[in-house]
Amino acid sequence: MLRDGFCNLRSMMNVRFLGTGTSQGVPVIACDCEVCTSADQRDVRLRSSIFINNEDTHFVIDTGPDFRAQMLNNHIQQLDAIVYTHEHKDHIAGMDDIRAFNFKQRKDMEVYASPQVQVALQREFHYVFADYKYPGIPEVNLNTIGSDPFMVGSFEVVPIEVMHYKMPVNAYRVHDFTYITDAKTIAPEEIEKIRGSKTIVVNALRKEEHISHFNLAQAIEFLKAMNPERGLLTHISHLMGKHQVVSNDLPAGIEIAYDGLLLELN
């Protein structure tokens, strides 16, 4: 094993959950509910993001406001690329902190994003894309995502369009692993891209109905229909309930992800 805990086998793909929370994270500021005051570390959730790597390629999906803490918490020493799902602030706000990797690796960061996400990045981080750049700002190379698969280092990544109310969001399939965040509906043709995945991660915001996210029942129904070997829930709010209590009632093969969880996938 490598020092940071990721397996040193070219055939192995590792997925680390950097954050499993919703846009406010858990605990929520100024909230004293039983989840936000829980002593169970699994009830502490940074904004949703994952880190995928094998021996020669290391990338994250999304850089939320907690990106810096997530890199430090997980001792991540190398980052080759960022792949974005959509332009909401809880998924892009941490991009400025990639500077540390620019300095260490002495190269631009490869950024993969749809045209609408690129518009948001250029607006929110205008200084990164200015004609005259201040010294020390992040250095990025933008790569445009469409509907076709694309390569991130040695990984083929398949975009899957899901709808976050009326906003298109990219989910992604990498080999037999599919990661879905901020989904409320998925068109039949996009579901076919997911079918056959051995591991599926999907958002489940809370137990009650929500306008732009799967709730718990909808996420479970979706996973049962897809029938992966392992289904995991992410993008969890404090309104879901405590990790252990909710876990006790989940069907076999479905579990709640938590910050720091590592999947070692062949």
Backbone bond lengths (Angstrom), bond angles and torsions (degrees), N, CA, C in turn:
res aa  C-N    CA-C-N  psi(-1)  N-CA   C-N-CA  omega(-1)  CA-C   N-CA-C  phi
1 M - - - 1.462 - - 1.531 110.33 -
2 L 1.335 116.78 146.93 1.445 120.71 173.19 1.526 110.07 -72.08
3 R 1.338 115.49 163.23 1.455 119.86 -177.56 1.514 112.26 -59.87
4 D 1.350 117.97 -35.29 1.463 119.69 -177.19 1.529 112.43 -84.29
5 G 1.345 117.60 4.64 1.449 119.34 173.10 1.506 115.68 94.63
6 F 1.352 117.07 1.46 1.444 118.67 179.70 1.525 109.31 -96.38
7 C 1.324 116.26 138.07 1.461 121.74 -171.22 1.519 111.36 -68.28
8 N 1.305 116.84 138.70 1.456 122.78 -174.36 1.530 110.65 -98.79
9 L 1.323 116.84 51.38 1.453 122.11 177.63 1.524 108.23 -122.97
10 R 1.343 116.07 127.96 1.456 119.87 -177.53 1.525 111.02 -59.85
11 S 1.334 118.42 -33.10 1.454 121.47 -177.21 1.528 112.43 -78.93
12 M 1.320 117.10 -11.01 1.454 121.12 -176.82 1.522 110.31 -94.05
13 M 1.321 115.44 134.63 1.462 121.32 172.97 1.512 107.33 -111.39
14 N 1.312 116.10 130.92 1.452 121.86 -178.23 1.518 110.09 -111.87
15 V 1.311 116.18 137.68 1.463 122.33 176.19 1.521 107.63 -125.03
16 R 1.312 116.87 119.52 1.457 122.63 177.08 1.524 108.93 -110.35
17 F 1.325 117.34 127.16 1.468 121.77 175.60 1.520 108.37 -79.56
18 L 1.318 116.26 108.86 1.462 121.62 179.09 1.522 111.21 -81.22
19 G 1.329 115.41 -31.01 1.454 121.41 178.02 1.510 109.15 -157.47
20 T 1.320 116.73 145.44 1.471 121.91 -177.93 1.523 111.43 -130.85
21 G 1.332 117.23 13.96 1.451 121.04 -176.38 1.512 112.69 -95.83
22 T 1.314 115.03 171.55 1.450 121.72 176.59 1.529 109.89 -87.11
23 S 1.334 116.97 -166.84 1.461 120.56 -169.69 1.528 113.89 -62.31
24 Q 1.337 117.74 -27.99 1.471 120.35 178.89 1.523 112.45 -90.49
25 G 1.334 117.37 -11.94 1.452 119.96 -172.82 1.522 111.05 70.43
26 V 1.324 115.40 172.92 1.468 122.00 176.24 1.532 107.50 -135.61
27 P 1.329 120.46 126.65 1.466 126.29 4.60 1.524 112.69 -71.42
28 V 1.315 114.87 155.01 1.455 123.00 175.55 1.524 108.86 -84.04
29 I 1.306 116.50 140.11 1.457 121.21 178.58 1.529 110.48 -52.49
30 A 1.332 116.68 130.78 1.464 125.24 173.62 1.531 113.70 67.92
31 C 1.334 117.69 14.21 1.465 120.27 178.76 1.522 110.05 -100.93
32 D 1.340 116.47 136.07 1.466 120.60 179.08 1.528 111.61 -119.13
33 C 1.351 116.68 29.43 1.454 120.04 177.41 1.525 109.90 -69.42
34 E 1.342 117.13 171.32 1.456 120.79 -175.20 1.525 112.36 -66.90
35 V 1.323 117.46 -26.52 1.472 119.87 177.68 1.529 110.26 -76.48
36 C 1.309 116.40 -45.83 1.466 120.10 -177.67 1.525 112.53 -68.92
37 T 1.314 117.89 -20.05 1.470 121.28 177.56 1.520 112.38 -106.86
38 S 1.328 116.76 11.40 1.465 121.04 -177.30 1.525 111.64 -65.06
39 A 1.321 116.32 144.47 1.460 122.25 175.01 1.526 111.65 -86.46
40 D 1.312 117.97 -7.58 1.459 122.45 179.01 1.529 108.54 -78.19
41 Q 1.334 117.13 118.78 1.457 120.68 -177.34 1.525 112.00 -61.84
42 R 1.316 117.97 -22.16 1.466 121.04 178.55 1.523 111.82 -70.32
43 D 1.326 117.41 -14.57 1.460 121.20 175.72 1.524 112.77 -88.81
44 V 1.323 117.50 2.48 1.464 122.21 174.39 1.520 107.36 -97.32
45 R 1.330 117.16 115.16 1.465 121.27 -171.93 1.525 111.63 -128.72
46 L 1.333 116.16 115.29 1.453 120.90 170.76 1.529 108.89 -77.17
47 R 1.323 116.46 171.38 1.462 120.38 -177.80 1.532 110.47 -64.32
48 S 1.329 116.26 147.30 1.468 122.39 -167.14 1.527 112.85 -65.11
49 S 1.334 113.64 131.01 1.465 122.36 176.83 1.515 107.81 -168.61
50 I 1.331 116.87 152.72 1.457 121.05 173.23 1.520 110.18 -132.69
51 F 1.325 115.00 157.58 1.466 124.34 176.87 1.518 107.41 -118.33
52 I 1.329 116.42 125.37 1.458 122.47 -179.80 1.524 108.64 -116.92
53 N 1.330 116.37 133.98 1.461 117.81 177.21 1.517 111.98 -152.41
54 N 1.310 114.52 157.10 1.449 123.02 161.43 1.527 105.93 -129.19
55 E 1.310 118.04 -158.27 1.455 119.68 -175.06 1.527 113.07 -64.63
56 D 1.353 116.73 -32.47 1.466 117.93 -171.35 1.527 115.08 -120.13
57 T 1.318 119.76 -4.04 1.462 121.45 -179.46 1.523 109.56 -134.35
58 H 1.349 115.85 134.49 1.462 121.91 -178.09 1.527 107.89 -136.21
59 F 1.345 117.05 120.14 1.457 118.16 178.42 1.525 111.03 -145.63
60 V 1.329 115.16 160.53 1.458 121.78 176.26 1.516 109.20 -113.66
61 I 1.321 115.25 151.39 1.457 121.16 166.21 1.527 106.65 -104.22
62 D 1.339 114.75 109.81 1.470 126.61 179.50 1.531 113.09 79.03
63 T 1.333 113.32 147.56 1.467 122.26 176.08 1.522 107.82 -129.54
64 G 1.309 117.02 84.23 1.461 121.29 -178.67 1.518 112.40 -76.85
65 P 1.330 117.21 -172.77 1.463 121.48 -177.95 1.521 113.66 -61.45
66 D 1.329 117.83 -19.37 1.461 122.00 -177.81 1.523 112.91 -97.31
67 F 1.328 117.85 13.35 1.463 121.30 -173.25 1.532 112.35 -54.68
68 R 1.315 117.35 -46.90 1.469 120.00 -178.08 1.523 110.65 -58.96
69 A 1.320 117.05 -49.52 1.466 120.86 -179.99 1.520 111.07 -62.04
70 Q 1.323 116.99 -37.41 1.459 120.00 -179.60 1.521 112.04 -65.72
71 M 1.324 116.85 -39.65 1.467 120.19 177.14 1.528 110.58 -63.98
72 L 1.332 116.09 -42.71 1.463 120.08 -179.08 1.523 111.41 -71.40
73 N 1.315 117.50 -43.22 1.468 121.11 -178.52 1.522 112.07 -60.00
74 N 1.334 116.22 -33.84 1.459 121.11 -174.33 1.527 113.39 -104.60
75 H 1.334 116.59 8.40 1.471 122.73 174.55 1.527 111.66 54.55
76 I 1.321 116.13 41.62 1.461 119.71 -178.43 1.528 109.30 -80.48
77 Q 1.319 115.59 121.79 1.454 123.21 -173.25 1.527 113.35 -104.99
78 Q 1.324 117.25 -15.23 1.465 121.02 -177.75 1.512 109.05 -140.28
79 L 1.322 116.02 136.83 1.456 121.66 176.17 1.518 108.09 -144.03
80 D 1.322 116.17 118.87 1.461 121.49 -176.55 1.518 113.00 -95.78
81 A 1.337 117.65 -25.44 1.459 118.97 -172.81 1.515 111.20 -161.72
82 I 1.339 114.09 159.72 1.461 123.50 171.81 1.515 107.53 -122.87
83 V 1.321 116.46 134.63 1.462 122.54 174.51 1.528 107.07 -118.55
84 Y 1.330 116.71 124.82 1.462 120.30 -175.84 1.528 111.83 -101.52
85 T 1.338 114.52 142.28 1.456 121.02 176.34 1.521 111.93 -86.21
86 H 1.333 116.76 -45.34 1.459 121.71 -179.12 1.516 109.08 -166.97
87 E 1.325 116.03 179.79 1.457 121.23 -165.94 1.518 115.35 -96.28
88 H 1.305 120.29 5.02 1.458 119.81 178.02 1.528 110.95 -63.81
89 K 1.323 115.22 148.30 1.459 121.30 -169.97 1.531 112.49 -60.75
90 D 1.342 117.27 -32.89 1.466 118.69 -179.16 1.526 112.36 -72.19
91 H 1.339 117.00 -0.25 1.464 120.73 177.86 1.523 113.39 -117.74
92 I 1.350 118.07 -12.61 1.472 119.97 -178.15 1.525 114.22 -123.45
93 A 1.333 118.61 -12.71 1.468 121.23 -164.40 1.526 114.89 -62.82
94 G 1.330 118.13 -20.94 1.462 119.97 -175.40 1.513 115.41 -92.76
95 M 1.338 118.26 9.77 1.464 118.94 -173.08 1.527 113.73 -60.41
96 D 1.315 117.64 -28.49 1.468 119.66 -178.83 1.529 111.93 -58.16
97 D 1.327 117.29 -30.72 1.465 120.64 -175.24 1.521 114.09 -77.53
98 I 1.323 118.41 0.70 1.466 118.63 172.78 1.521 111.42 -68.98
99 R 1.338 118.00 -10.81 1.468 121.16 -179.26 1.516 112.29 -52.42
100 A 1.337 116.56 -36.81 1.459 119.74 -178.89 1.525 111.16 -59.58
101 F 1.335 116.44 -38.26 1.467 119.50 178.37 1.522 111.19 -73.49
102 N 1.347 118.00 -34.57 1.462 120.09 173.14 1.521 110.98 -56.23
103 F 1.336 115.34 -47.46 1.460 120.09 -177.28 1.526 110.97 -65.07
104 K 1.333 117.05 -44.48 1.459 121.00 -175.42 1.524 111.87 -72.48
105 Q 1.334 116.33 -43.11 1.465 120.33 -173.15 1.521 113.14 -91.50
106 R 1.347 116.76 -11.46 1.464 123.06 177.15 1.532 112.44 56.93
107 K 1.336 115.07 44.09 1.459 119.84 176.36 1.521 109.43 -157.13
108 D 1.326 115.29 161.73 1.458 120.62 176.55 1.527 109.69 -67.96
109 M 1.324 115.50 151.82 1.458 120.91 174.24 1.524 109.15 -85.49
110 E 1.337 116.38 128.81 1.456 120.40 175.65 1.534 108.54 -77.19
111 V 1.318 116.66 125.21 1.462 122.99 -178.47 1.524 108.48 -120.75
112 Y 1.335 115.44 125.26 1.456 122.01 -179.20 1.526 108.03 -111.37
113 A 1.334 116.17 119.99 1.462 119.95 -173.77 1.521 109.90 -155.31
114 S 1.319 115.09 150.23 1.461 120.90 174.91 1.527 109.45 -70.12
115 P 1.344 118.28 163.38 1.464 119.77 178.57 1.528 113.51 -55.22
116 Q 1.354 117.85 -39.95 1.465 118.61 -178.19 1.524 112.08 -70.10
117 V 1.336 117.31 -31.85 1.466 119.68 174.89 1.522 109.94 -69.56
118 Q 1.318 117.42 -38.16 1.465 120.08 178.41 1.523 111.62 -62.18
119 V 1.314 116.99 -37.43 1.476 120.38 176.28 1.526 109.90 -59.89
120 A 1.328 116.66 -44.90 1.464 120.86 179.95 1.531 111.30 -65.52
121 L 1.319 117.88 -42.03 1.465 120.59 178.66 1.520 110.79 -62.71
122 Q 1.314 116.99 -41.47 1.464 120.30 -179.61 1.518 111.85 -69.19
123 R 1.322 117.23 -28.00 1.457 121.32 176.11 1.530 111.10 -77.19
124 E 1.331 116.53 -48.91 1.460 120.82 -175.16 1.528 112.36 -73.90
125 F 1.316 116.79 -31.69 1.467 121.34 -178.46 1.527 109.21 -122.02
126 H 1.332 115.02 53.24 1.468 121.28 -173.93 1.520 112.23 -56.33
127 Y 1.330 116.95 -33.60 1.465 121.59 -177.78 1.520 112.32 -67.31
128 V 1.341 117.28 -24.00 1.468 120.82 177.90 1.524 110.37 -69.20
129 F 1.340 116.40 -31.06 1.454 121.26 -172.49 1.536 112.32 -109.20
130 A 1.319 117.34 10.31 1.457 121.39 -179.70 1.529 110.73 -68.96
131 D 1.335 116.28 154.39 1.464 120.72 177.85 1.526 110.72 -64.56
132 Y 1.333 115.84 -39.82 1.466 121.15 178.26 1.524 107.91 -110.63
133 K 1.331 116.39 110.64 1.453 121.25 -170.67 1.521 111.47 -99.31
134 Y 1.328 114.50 134.12 1.463 120.45 175.49 1.523 108.86 -68.45
135 P 1.327 118.99 140.27 1.477 120.34 -178.65 1.529 111.87 -60.92
136 G 1.342 115.80 137.01 1.463 120.86 175.44 1.503 115.55 92.91
137 I 1.336 118.36 1.13 1.458 119.54 178.91 1.536 109.77 -76.26
138 P 1.330 118.11 163.65 1.468 119.76 177.80 1.528 111.76 -59.22
139 E 1.310 115.10 142.67 1.460 121.53 176.48 1.525 107.84 -112.77
140 V 1.341 116.29 119.85 1.464 120.58 -175.23 1.520 110.39 -130.44
141 N 1.310 114.99 154.78 1.455 122.96 172.49 1.522 107.43 -121.28
142 L 1.329 117.05 110.41 1.455 121.56 -175.58 1.528 111.46 -79.28
143 N 1.334 115.28 131.79 1.458 122.85 174.88 1.527 107.75 -121.14
144 T 1.320 117.03 127.93 1.455 120.87 -174.42 1.528 111.37 -86.80
145 I 1.336 115.56 128.21 1.459 123.17 176.93 1.525 109.24 -94.09
146 G 1.320 115.73 131.74 1.459 121.64 169.26 1.514 108.99 -113.69
147 S 1.315 116.06 -139.19 1.466 120.21 179.03 1.526 112.59 -95.19
148 D 1.326 117.17 -8.50 1.457 121.20 -175.99 1.524 111.80 -87.70
149 P 1.333 117.60 151.28 1.463 120.40 173.34 1.529 110.88 -59.10
150 F 1.318 115.60 152.51 1.458 120.98 178.78 1.522 108.63 -141.73
151 M 1.325 115.68 162.13 1.455 121.10 -178.47 1.531 110.31 -100.72
152 V 1.317 115.64 132.97 1.459 122.72 167.82 1.526 105.40 -116.82
153 G 1.320 116.76 100.58 1.452 119.83 -172.46 1.515 109.99 58.42
154 S 1.328 116.64 -123.48 1.465 121.32 -178.74 1.526 113.27 -91.53
155 F 1.339 117.73 3.52 1.462 121.30 -179.42 1.525 111.01 -99.93
156 E 1.344 117.03 132.68 1.454 120.78 166.56 1.521 108.11 -88.12
157 V 1.320 116.22 127.90 1.462 122.49 -177.33 1.526 108.47 -116.35
158 V 1.333 115.89 127.56 1.466 121.68 -178.01 1.528 109.24 -106.62
159 P 1.339 118.76 115.44 1.470 120.23 176.41 1.521 110.88 -72.23
160 I 1.321 115.45 142.85 1.464 122.99 178.14 1.526 106.75 -132.65
161 E 1.312 117.49 118.16 1.466 119.57 -178.64 1.520 110.43 -80.76
162 V 1.330 115.51 125.66 1.465 122.01 171.02 1.524 107.03 -122.44
163 M 1.325 115.90 161.63 1.459 119.24 -177.78 1.527 110.25 -110.11
164 H 1.325 114.70 127.30 1.470 125.24 177.94 1.529 105.32 -102.96
165 Y 1.354 116.28 81.01 1.458 123.51 -163.94 1.523 107.25 61.01
166 K 1.341 119.61 -108.67 1.460 121.17 -179.26 1.533 112.68 -104.15
167 M 1.319 117.16 5.51 1.459 121.09 -177.89 1.526 110.35 -99.87
168 P 1.344 117.47 125.75 1.462 118.59 173.64 1.523 110.81 -72.00
169 V 1.314 115.57 135.97 1.464 123.83 179.96 1.520 107.41 -129.36
170 N 1.318 117.20 142.50 1.458 120.06 175.55 1.519 110.79 -91.41
171 A 1.322 115.95 119.85 1.455 121.43 160.30 1.528 106.08 -88.75
172 Y 1.332 116.80 169.86 1.464 119.11 -177.59 1.521 111.38 -141.26
173 R 1.326 114.87 142.03 1.453 121.48 170.70 1.525 108.91 -113.29
174 V 1.320 116.04 130.01 1.461 123.20 175.69 1.526 106.57 -125.51
175 H 1.312 116.91 111.12 1.462 122.03 -173.70 1.540 108.85 56.63
176 D 1.308 117.99 -121.95 1.469 121.35 -179.08 1.523 112.60 -100.77
177 F 1.327 116.53 21.07 1.464 122.84 -179.29 1.519 108.95 -116.32
178 T 1.340 117.14 129.45 1.462 121.90 177.62 1.525 109.87 -123.76
179 Y 1.344 115.19 133.48 1.462 122.86 -177.89 1.524 108.63 -120.18
180 I 1.329 115.81 119.68 1.472 122.24 -176.81 1.519 108.28 -125.80
181 T 1.316 115.74 123.13 1.462 119.42 175.87 1.531 108.90 -131.67
182 D 1.324 116.98 148.97 1.471 122.76 176.91 1.529 112.42 59.73
183 A 1.319 116.62 45.81 1.467 120.73 178.26 1.520 110.71 -109.55
184 K 1.323 114.87 141.02 1.460 121.75 170.32 1.522 110.87 -119.69
185 T 1.339 116.37 -38.41 1.462 121.29 176.64 1.525 108.96 -137.96
186 I 1.346 115.36 152.61 1.459 121.64 178.89 1.525 107.26 -137.75
187 A 1.319 116.63 125.95 1.457 120.88 -178.57 1.526 110.84 -68.59
188 P 1.336 117.26 151.68 1.470 120.41 -177.37 1.525 113.63 -55.31
189 E 1.333 117.69 -39.47 1.462 119.61 -178.33 1.535 111.52 -68.47
190 E 1.328 116.83 -28.56 1.460 119.89 177.15 1.526 110.84 -78.64
191 I 1.319 116.94 -33.58 1.469 120.67 176.00 1.522 110.99 -59.92
192 E 1.338 116.47 -34.03 1.467 119.64 179.37 1.524 111.74 -62.81
193 K 1.332 117.88 -28.17 1.470 121.11 177.20 1.531 111.41 -70.83
194 I 1.321 115.90 -24.39 1.464 121.93 -178.99 1.516 111.39 -85.90
195 R 1.305 116.14 -33.08 1.458 121.77 -171.74 1.531 111.26 -56.68
196 G 1.320 115.76 134.91 1.453 121.11 -178.53 1.514 114.26 94.91
197 S 1.323 117.47 -7.17 1.472 120.18 176.56 1.527 109.54 -63.99
198 K 1.317 116.15 135.38 1.461 120.14 178.65 1.523 112.13 -79.80
199 T 1.343 116.02 -29.90 1.462 121.76 178.54 1.514 108.44 -129.33
200 I 1.330 117.29 126.12 1.465 122.05 178.76 1.520 108.93 -127.33
201 V 1.328 115.14 128.91 1.462 122.87 173.21 1.517 107.67 -108.88
202 V 1.333 117.12 130.50 1.460 120.19 -177.34 1.524 109.84 -140.95
203 N 1.331 115.10 149.28 1.463 120.15 -179.31 1.524 111.40 -72.15
204 A 1.331 115.18 142.47 1.470 122.23 174.56 1.524 106.16 -145.71
205 L 1.319 116.66 94.69 1.458 121.29 -168.24 1.526 113.30 -67.49
206 R 1.328 115.47 -46.79 1.469 120.81 -173.62 1.518 108.08 -165.53
207 K 1.328 117.63 -178.08 1.461 120.56 179.08 1.526 111.81 -81.07
208 E 1.323 117.33 -33.27 1.459 120.98 -178.36 1.525 110.69 -77.33
209 E 1.324 115.51 158.22 1.462 122.20 175.76 1.521 110.47 -58.73
210 H 1.346 116.96 147.06 1.465 122.19 177.51 1.523 108.14 -140.08
211 I 1.327 116.70 148.74 1.458 120.63 -173.76 1.526 113.21 -70.72
212 S 1.341 117.80 -28.08 1.465 118.92 -171.27 1.526 114.74 -128.80
213 H 1.319 117.98 4.62 1.467 122.38 179.72 1.525 110.52 -132.61
214 F 1.342 116.06 149.94 1.452 119.15 164.30 1.528 109.01 -58.68
215 N 1.313 116.71 138.64 1.462 118.85 165.23 1.530 108.09 -89.57
216 L 1.316 117.19 -176.50 1.464 120.26 -174.66 1.529 111.55 -60.97
217 A 1.332 116.87 -47.68 1.465 119.90 -177.78 1.522 111.53 -62.64
218 Q 1.324 117.23 -40.16 1.464 120.66 -179.77 1.520 111.64 -68.00
219 A 1.334 116.92 -38.71 1.466 120.36 177.80 1.526 110.62 -64.75
220 I 1.332 116.41 -42.48 1.466 119.88 178.00 1.521 110.70 -63.81
221 E 1.326 117.14 -43.49 1.465 120.94 178.89 1.528 110.73 -60.14
222 F 1.326 116.74 -42.55 1.459 121.44 179.22 1.530 110.97 -63.06
223 L 1.336 117.26 -45.74 1.457 120.52 -179.46 1.528 111.59 -65.45
224 K 1.306 116.66 -38.29 1.470 118.91 176.75 1.530 110.60 -62.27
225 A 1.325 117.42 -39.57 1.463 120.93 179.37 1.524 111.70 -67.26
226 M 1.331 117.11 -35.98 1.466 121.47 -179.37 1.531 111.64 -80.46
227 N 1.322 116.60 -27.80 1.462 123.44 175.38 1.533 113.85 54.10
228 P 1.338 118.19 52.33 1.462 119.06 174.78 1.523 110.57 -74.47
229 E 1.325 115.70 165.69 1.462 118.92 173.29 1.524 110.78 -64.51
230 R 1.349 115.76 -33.46 1.465 120.21 -178.91 1.513 108.88 -143.16
231 G 1.311 117.07 126.98 1.456 122.58 175.67 1.512 110.28 -115.25
232 L 1.323 116.37 136.38 1.464 121.07 -179.01 1.518 109.68 -129.92
233 L 1.333 115.37 147.20 1.457 122.71 -179.48 1.522 109.92 -107.42
234 T 1.338 115.56 138.46 1.456 120.69 178.62 1.520 109.24 -140.19
235 H 1.345 116.70 -175.13 1.470 123.71 -177.75 1.527 109.28 55.98
236 I 1.327 114.86 52.26 1.459 123.89 -173.51 1.527 110.23 -92.96
237 S 1.319 117.65 134.98 1.465 121.38 175.02 1.527 110.38 -99.73
238 H 1.332 115.52 168.57 1.462 119.49 178.00 1.526 112.19 -66.82
239 L 1.337 116.44 -15.35 1.462 120.63 179.23 1.528 112.63 -77.41
240 M 1.337 117.50 -9.26 1.460 120.45 177.90 1.523 111.58 -68.37
241 G 1.329 117.06 -36.02 1.455 122.00 -172.79 1.515 110.35 112.55
242 K 1.310 116.82 174.31 1.465 121.54 -176.65 1.531 110.78 -69.79
243 H 1.312 114.75 143.92 1.464 121.87 -176.51 1.528 112.00 -51.04
244 Q 1.316 116.92 -51.37 1.459 119.80 -174.47 1.517 111.98 -67.48
245 V 1.311 117.25 -39.47 1.465 121.23 -178.24 1.527 110.24 -65.23
246 V 1.345 116.84 -47.20 1.466 120.22 -179.61 1.528 110.18 -66.75
247 S 1.330 117.16 -39.34 1.466 121.20 -178.94 1.520 112.10 -59.24
248 N 1.314 116.39 -35.46 1.469 120.32 -177.87 1.523 112.85 -62.60
249 D 1.332 117.04 -23.11 1.463 120.65 -175.96 1.524 113.62 -103.68
250 L 1.330 118.22 3.90 1.461 120.44 -177.24 1.523 111.20 -80.57
251 P 1.328 117.06 147.88 1.468 119.98 176.00 1.528 111.26 -64.95
252 A 1.304 116.36 159.87 1.463 121.39 176.77 1.525 109.92 -59.03
253 G 1.325 115.83 137.91 1.460 121.27 178.38 1.506 114.39 88.70
254 I 1.330 117.82 -2.27 1.471 122.26 178.80 1.510 108.06 -123.31
255 E 1.327 116.58 133.45 1.465 120.97 -178.21 1.524 109.93 -144.28
256 I 1.315 115.24 161.92 1.458 120.65 175.40 1.523 108.53 -90.22
257 A 1.329 115.99 126.40 1.461 119.45 174.20 1.534 109.33 -71.81
258 Y 1.321 115.64 160.78 1.455 120.98 176.62 1.515 109.16 -142.44
259 D 1.314 116.49 158.71 1.459 121.96 -178.10 1.520 110.17 -59.18
260 G 1.327 116.42 129.48 1.448 121.94 179.33 1.507 114.29 94.84
261 L 1.327 118.69 -10.02 1.463 121.26 179.41 1.527 109.86 -61.58
262 L 1.315 117.21 133.07 1.458 123.66 179.29 1.520 110.37 -113.34
263 L 1.329 116.46 127.67 1.453 122.67 172.55 1.523 108.22 -107.95
264 E 1.325 116.09 128.46 1.459 121.74 174.57 1.520 107.17 -108.12
265 L 1.338 116.40 111.89 1.459 122.12 -169.91 1.525 110.06 -118.73
266 N 1.309 116.75 138.17 1.462 121.21 175.69 1.526 110.07 -85.93
